[in-house]
């Protein structure tokens, strides 16, 4: 992997190349790498496994010192791939409190911030498609049953 970043690069088993790809990725791709998996209820509702995290989402910490704690996302630093959560902070030697940066892979979204219309639209598409598929399947099966009843 000679060049700094390439969109044609597929994958590698070597962790150093994976780290290099992630570190040198442009911000629009780093945003996608900041995806956090959804809770079971949200997975069923939106039929998606993960979604990029945003300010205002309520997340649960799954690993580390603050495991099982929940809080609202205060800030997402895309450049450094870090997420800051409300109430998750440590005390410094001088007595001041500082927020702890967390990795996206250690979090789980419990509640989505649906203030943005584009985000709702993107999530809504999946739900609408799923509903239309189910309704068409039901209507087709009803028609088939009616035809069988009429023929007999």
Secondary structure, 3 states (H helix, E strand, C coil): CCCCCCCCCCCCCCHHHHHHHHHHCCHHHHHHHCEEEECHHHHHHHCCCEEECCCCCEEEECCCCCCCCEEEEEEEECCCCEEEEEEEEEECCCCCEEEEEECHHHEEEEECCCCCHHHHHHHHHHHHHHHHHHHHHHHHHHHHHHHHHHHC
